[in-house]
Amino acid sequence: MPPEEFRSKGLRVPSGRLSRIARFGNMATGIAGSMLLDGAKQFASGRRPTVADLLLTPANALKVTLQLGQMRGAAMKLGQLVSMDTGDFLPPELADIFARLRADAQHMPPAQLNAVLAGHWGRNWREQFIRFDDRPIAAASIGQVHRALTLDNEDVAIKIQYPGVRRSIDSDVDNVATLLKLSHLLPSTLDIAPLLVEAKRQLHEEADYVREGDYLAQFGALLADNAAYTVPALHPALSGKNVLVMSYIESVAIESTVTAPQEERDRIMTLLIELVLRELFEFNLMQTDPNFANYRYDPATGKVVLLDFGASRPLPKTVVDQYRHLLQMGLAGDHDGVLAAVIDMGFMNAQTAKLNSREIRNIVATAINMVQQQGPFDFGQTGFVGDMRDEGMNIAADRRNWHIPPSEMLFVQRKLGGVFLLASRLKARVDVRSMLDSYV
């Protein structure tokens, strides 16, 4: 049972700019007070803590998590992205708190929900449904999902955006960036301005449900030839910029298949890796959000259910060609070619490669072994994951190596990393080599 702070209470979403700024102010004040107290205690005991040491405590992480969870919107989305990328690198206490931020979003109270839907469908909006479940079946950073039965007797899922989310994106991102700067967690030489611009752009796109509906329909058409996948059908007549209505599909969380037979887990991950390769090399269009909640599974039919296409983006030909070249070098076992491709793609610069030649050589060798292996690759190998993580942490320990790749690469890489993480979680065995051969 989660602690009381994380239980879904139906908290009102602060939708005004001033109220959201006040939330950030309260959070910063509370954290500053904790840091002063903790710092005084540590100085009294003869220790000299850094700002980062004082900031990254379970108590302060809890304050951040609770505030972001109540604010929702871009602020919470950024917190979820941090937890997705760094869960394996944080202390267990912090990883657990951030994982709760991914899973335990608060939902709107009934009055606020009614106001949002009345603004979209009119005051008598309930007359459009035989049944509308007031309790959401899911709540996330940008919106929550309800199940309903239309007058045509269709079972639908309705995604409803929190009020004020779109208006608050720019200020939320700026406020989170300010907290990062004040914490001194990032090197002063690291220019995050381009990343912030890209984060705002993508979040604005994700908050546009008309755009998401278009991609939902597009992916449904692209995958119509493969019965192994299910994409919900869009209901355009009921949908709009803040409300997205689609068919409801009975399914379970993809992570719950961790207890399924090995053969079933292998098949699920083979389908998901195959999908990523089709997105990259065939569709040139990728859903770039790696959140596990975007994947579901229907045990009755054995189909993988795909949800949430708000983070979809077309891939430039240059990006596709660079990934193809990188994989060609890997399949050929060309260590120097792989390293040159990684530098050319902007994942690191020549200085980082020179300063950390041993660690990078080891990472490249491990990656090449994975793509070259004949037959199924076992993603459950703890040694494989640990080696990659340890070498990466050694490089990241030197703040001179911190570098932000081009945004086009960054979002593709996040998707690839998310699928890899899921494959490791399910301990799947997948013949990666044969799939790469067919595409590369």
Sequence and secondary structure as in RCSB ss.txt:
>XXXX:A:sequence
MPPEEFRSKGLRVPSGRLSRIARFGNMATGIAGSMLLDGAKQFASGRRPTVADLLLTPANALKVTLQLGQMRGAA
MKLGQLVSMDTGDFLPPELADIFARLRADAQHMPPAQLNAVLAGHWGRNWREQFIRFDDRPIAAASIGQVHRALT
LDNEDVAIKIQYPGVRRSIDSDVDNVATLLKLSHLLPSTLDIAPLLVEAKRQLHEEADYVREGDYLAQFGALLAD
NAAYTVPALHPALSGKNVLVMSYIESVAIESTVTAPQEERDRIMTLLIELVLRELFEFNLMQTDPNFANYRYDPA
TGKVVLLDFGASRPLPKTVVDQYRHLLQMGLAGDHDGVLAAVIDMGFMNAQTAKLNSREIRNIVATAINMVQQQG
PFDFGQTGFVGDMRDEGMNIAADRRNWHIPPSEMLFVQRKLGGVFLLASRLKARVDVRSMLDSYV
>XXXX:A:secstr
   GGGS        SHHHHHHHHHHHHHHHHHHHHHHHHHHHHTT    HHHHHSSHHHHHHHHHHHHHH HHH
HHHHHHHHHHHTTTS HHHHHHHHHHHH      HHHHHHHHHHHH TTGGGGEEEE SS SEE SSEEEEEEEE
TT  EEEEEEE TTHHHHHHHHHHHHHHHHHHHT S TT   HHHHHHHHHHHHHHT HHHHHHHHHHHHHHTTT
 TTEE   B TTT  SSEEEEE    EEGGGGGGS HHHHHHHHHHHHHHHHIIIIII EEE    GGGEEEETT
TTEEEE   TTEEE  HHHHHHHHHHHHHHHTT HHHHHHHHHHHTSS HHHHHHTHHHHHHHHHHHHHHHH SS
 EETT HHHHHHHHHHHHHHHTSGGG     HHHHHHHHHHHHHHHHHHHHT EE HHHHHHHH 
